[in-house]
Amino acid sequence: MWIDTHAHLDEQTFDVDRDDVLAKAREAGVERVLTIGITVATSRAAVALAEAYDDVFAVVGIQPNYVSQVQADDWETIEELARHPRVVGIGETGLDRYWDYAPIDLQQEFFDRHLELSRRVNKPFVVHCREAEADVVAQLRRAAAMGALHGVMHSFCGDVETAAACIAMGLHISFAGMLTYKRNVELRAVATTIPRDRLLIETDAPYLAPVPLRGKRNEPAHVVHTARCLAELLEISLDDLAQQTTDNARRLFSLP
């Protein structure tokens, strides 16, 4: 059995067949899907989906590329949603220097807000990081000085030093479809260094479809392709990886 720890089931592309997408996921052995908010609207949608489907749980927050669009009451709404019983995490948050849609100081402010909220409601945080590894690690270290951290580096694509720094601070590392792409030799090498009790897998659906489905719409059932690649890298059976990553996800997100 698998847990897809990061998907965006509220995306419009799923409106026509969401029930079928989740049915296919169940048939593929995916027993839980975490659907992730990136704005107030999508966080509300994530909670609604978690209320509608027994095997879907929500993560709520404002992704760094959207923090410059925040309205007056938006953060208060995130704080309220964070206490919902179907919400199991805070985010996605973090820093993004690739798109540069929001000033980095504003991204850092909201990153801190999410980290503090995570600590306050005792739910792990989910980190988005794109071309900002050094900044993310520095900010996490400042937060770690105030207490233990519980979170995950989602869709990890950094180097071995970044991974090691995050693991040292107590974080998990999650791999998505990019792990399967032919050019990502270094990322596959990084994957072999991650302690097995810190490994997670995800789809980031509808994005980042793994090989052999690259270029198509991604969905939770496809997490098995990334898992197969990871199991081969670690030289363990697919069943063993399923057990390990499922146990890790259940423990981190307190999933039933």
C-alpha positions as CSV (number, residue, x, y, z in Angstrom):
1,M,0.0,0.0,0.0
2,W,1.1,3.5,-0.8
3,I,0.5,7.1,0.5
4,D,0.8,9.9,-2.0
5,T,2.0,12.6,0.3
6,H,1.6,15.5,-2.1
7,A,-1.1,16.1,-4.8
8,H,-3.3,18.9,-5.9
9,L,-6.7,17.2,-6.3
10,D,-8.5,20.6,-6.5
11,E,-6.9,21.4,-9.8
12,Q,-9.4,22.0,-12.6
13,T,-8.0,19.1,-14.7
14,F,-9.5,16.7,-12.2
15,D,-13.0,18.3,-12.2
16,V,-14.2,16.0,-15.0
17,D,-13.1,12.6,-13.4
18,R,-12.0,13.1,-9.8
19,D,-14.0,10.1,-8.6
20,D,-12.4,7.9,-11.3
21,V,-8.9,9.3,-10.5
22,L,-9.3,8.3,-6.9
23,A,-10.8,4.9,-7.8
24,K,-7.7,4.2,-10.0
25,A,-5.5,5.2,-7.1
26,R,-7.2,2.7,-4.8
27,E,-6.8,0.0,-7.4
28,A,-3.1,0.8,-7.6
29,G,-2.8,0.4,-3.9
30,V,-2.7,4.1,-2.9
31,E,-4.6,4.1,0.4
32,R,-4.2,7.8,1.3
33,V,-3.7,11.0,-0.7
34,L,-2.7,14.3,0.8
35,T,-4.1,17.2,-1.2
36,I,-2.2,20.4,-0.7
37,G,-3.3,24.1,-0.6
38,I,-1.3,26.9,-2.2
39,T,-3.7,29.8,-1.5
40,V,-6.7,30.4,0.8
41,A,-9.1,29.3,-2.0
42,T,-7.2,26.0,-2.7
43,S,-6.7,25.4,1.0
44,R,-10.5,25.6,1.5
45,A,-10.9,23.3,-1.5
46,A,-8.5,20.8,0.0
47,V,-10.5,20.7,3.2
48,A,-13.7,20.2,1.3
49,L,-12.1,17.3,-0.6
50,A,-10.9,15.8,2.6
51,E,-14.4,16.0,4.0
52,A,-15.8,14.4,0.8
53,Y,-13.4,11.4,0.5
54,D,-12.4,9.1,3.4
55,D,-9.0,8.5,1.9
56,V,-8.1,12.1,1.3
57,F,-6.5,14.4,3.9
58,A,-5.7,18.1,3.6
59,V,-2.6,20.4,4.0
60,V,-3.3,24.1,4.2
61,G,-1.2,27.1,3.5
62,I,0.0,29.8,1.1
63,Q,2.8,28.7,-1.4
64,P,5.6,31.3,-1.6
65,N,4.7,32.3,-5.2
66,Y,1.4,33.5,-3.9
67,V,2.3,35.4,-0.8
68,S,2.2,38.8,-2.5
69,Q,-1.5,38.2,-3.4
70,V,-2.5,37.7,0.3
71,Q,-5.6,39.7,1.3
72,A,-6.3,41.2,4.7
73,D,-8.0,38.1,6.4
74,D,-6.3,35.3,4.5
75,W,-3.8,34.4,7.1
76,E,-6.5,34.2,9.8
77,T,-8.4,31.9,7.5
78,I,-5.3,29.6,7.2
79,E,-5.0,29.5,11.0
80,E,-8.6,28.5,11.3
81,L,-8.4,25.8,8.6
82,A,-5.2,24.5,10.3
83,R,-7.3,23.3,13.2
84,H,-9.7,21.3,11.1
85,P,-9.6,17.6,12.0
86,R,-9.1,16.5,8.4
87,V,-6.0,18.8,8.1
88,V,-2.8,16.9,8.7
89,G,-0.2,19.5,7.7
90,I,0.8,23.1,7.1
91,G,1.9,24.4,3.7
92,E,3.0,24.3,1.2
93,T,5.4,27.0,2.3
94,G,9.1,27.8,1.7
95,L,11.0,29.9,-0.8
96,D,11.2,30.2,-4.6
97,R,13.9,32.2,-6.4
98,Y,13.1,30.6,-9.8
99,W,9.8,32.3,-10.5
100,D,10.5,35.3,-8.3
101,Y,6.8,36.2,-8.2
102,A,7.0,37.6,-4.7
103,P,9.8,39.6,-2.9
104,I,12.1,37.2,-1.0
105,D,11.6,39.0,2.3
106,L,7.9,38.5,2.1
107,Q,8.4,34.9,1.2
108,Q,10.6,34.6,4.3
109,E,8.0,36.2,6.5
110,F,5.3,33.8,5.4
111,F,7.7,30.8,5.7
112,D,8.2,31.8,9.4
113,R,4.5,32.2,9.9
114,H,3.9,28.7,8.6
115,L,6.7,27.2,10.7
116,E,5.3,28.9,13.8
117,L,1.7,27.7,13.0
118,S,3.0,24.2,12.5
119,R,4.5,24.3,15.9
120,R,1.4,25.8,17.5
121,V,-1.1,23.3,16.1
122,N,1.4,20.4,16.3
123,K,1.1,19.4,12.6
124,P,4.1,19.0,10.3
125,F,5.0,21.6,7.6
126,V,5.5,21.0,3.9
127,V,8.4,22.9,2.2
128,H,8.5,24.1,-1.4
129,C,12.1,25.0,-2.4
130,R,13.2,26.1,-5.9
131,E,16.6,27.5,-6.5
132,A,16.7,28.6,-2.8
133,E,18.3,25.7,-1.0
134,A,20.8,27.8,1.0
135,D,18.1,30.3,2.1
136,V,15.7,27.5,3.1
137,V,18.4,25.7,5.1
138,A,19.4,28.9,6.9
139,Q,15.8,29.7,7.8
140,L,15.1,26.2,9.0
141,R,18.2,26.3,11.2
142,R,16.9,29.5,12.8
143,A,13.6,27.8,13.4
144,A,15.3,24.7,14.7
145,A,17.1,26.8,17.3
146,M,13.7,27.4,18.9
147,G,12.7,23.7,19.0
148,A,12.5,20.4,17.1
149,L,11.2,20.6,13.6
150,H,8.7,18.2,12.0
151,G,8.2,18.6,8.3
152,V,9.1,17.4,4.8
153,M,11.0,18.8,1.8
154,H,8.5,18.1,-0.9
155,S,9.5,17.1,-4.4
156,F,13.1,17.2,-3.4
157,C,15.5,18.2,-6.1
158,G,18.5,19.5,-4.1
159,D,22.0,18.2,-3.6
160,V,23.3,15.8,-1.0
161,E,24.5,18.6,1.3
162,T,21.0,20.1,1.4
163,A,19.4,16.8,2.1
164,A,21.8,16.0,4.9
165,A,21.2,19.4,6.5
166,C,17.5,18.9,6.4
167,I,17.7,15.4,7.8
168,A,19.9,16.6,10.6
169,M,17.2,19.0,11.6
170,G,14.6,16.2,11.7
171,L,12.9,16.6,8.3
172,H,11.8,14.0,5.9
173,I,12.7,14.0,2.2
174,S,10.0,13.3,-0.4
175,F,10.7,12.3,-4.0
176,A,8.3,12.9,-7.0
177,G,8.4,11.9,-10.7
178,M,11.6,13.9,-11.3
179,L,13.5,11.0,-9.7
180,T,12.7,9.0,-12.8
181,Y,13.9,11.5,-15.4
182,K,16.9,10.3,-17.4
183,R,18.9,13.5,-16.8
184,N,18.6,13.4,-13.0
185,V,21.5,11.1,-12.3
186,E,22.7,13.3,-9.4
187,L,19.2,13.3,-7.8
188,R,19.1,9.5,-7.9
189,A,22.5,9.5,-6.2
190,V,21.1,11.7,-3.5
191,A,18.1,9.4,-3.0
192,T,20.5,6.6,-2.0
193,T,21.8,8.6,0.9
194,I,18.5,9.3,2.6
195,P,17.9,7.2,5.8
196,R,15.0,4.9,5.1
197,D,13.0,6.2,8.0
198,R,12.9,9.7,6.4
199,L,11.8,8.7,2.9
200,L,8.5,9.7,1.5
201,I,7.0,9.5,-2.0
202,E,4.6,11.8,-3.8
203,T,3.2,12.7,-7.2
204,D,2.6,16.5,-7.1
205,A,-0.3,15.6,-9.3
206,P,-1.3,16.8,-11.9
207,Y,2.4,17.9,-12.4
208,L,5.7,16.0,-12.8
209,A,4.4,12.8,-14.2
210,P,7.0,10.1,-13.9
211,V,8.6,8.0,-16.7
212,P,6.9,6.3,-18.6
213,L,4.1,8.8,-18.4
214,R,6.1,12.0,-18.6
215,G,4.2,14.8,-20.4
216,K,0.8,13.4,-19.4
217,R,-1.4,14.5,-16.6
218,N,-0.1,13.0,-13.4
219,E,-2.4,11.5,-10.8
220,P,-2.0,9.6,-7.5
221,A,-2.0,6.1,-9.0
222,H,1.3,7.0,-10.8
223,V,3.2,7.2,-7.5
224,V,4.0,3.5,-8.1
225,H,6.3,4.4,-11.0
226,T,8.4,6.7,-8.8
227,A,8.4,4.1,-6.1
228,R,9.6,1.4,-8.4
229,C,12.6,3.7,-9.4
230,L,13.4,4.4,-5.8
231,A,13.2,0.7,-4.8
232,E,15.6,-0.2,-7.6
233,L,18.0,2.5,-6.4
234,L,17.9,1.3,-2.8
235,E,18.1,-2.4,-3.9
236,I,15.0,-3.3,-1.9
237,S,11.7,-4.9,-2.9
238,L,8.8,-2.8,-3.9
239,D,6.8,-4.3,-1.0
240,D,9.5,-3.3,1.5
241,L,9.6,0.3,0.2
242,A,5.8,0.5,0.3
243,Q,5.9,-0.6,4.0
244,Q,8.7,1.8,4.9
245,T,7.3,4.9,3.1
246,T,3.7,4.2,4.3
247,D,4.9,3.9,7.9
248,N,6.9,7.1,7.6
249,A,4.0,9.0,6.2
250,R,1.6,7.7,8.8
251,R,4.0,8.7,11.6
252,L,4.8,12.1,10.3
253,F,1.3,13.2,9.4
254,S,-0.5,11.2,12.2
255,L,-2.6,9.4,9.6
256,P,-5.1,6.7,10.5
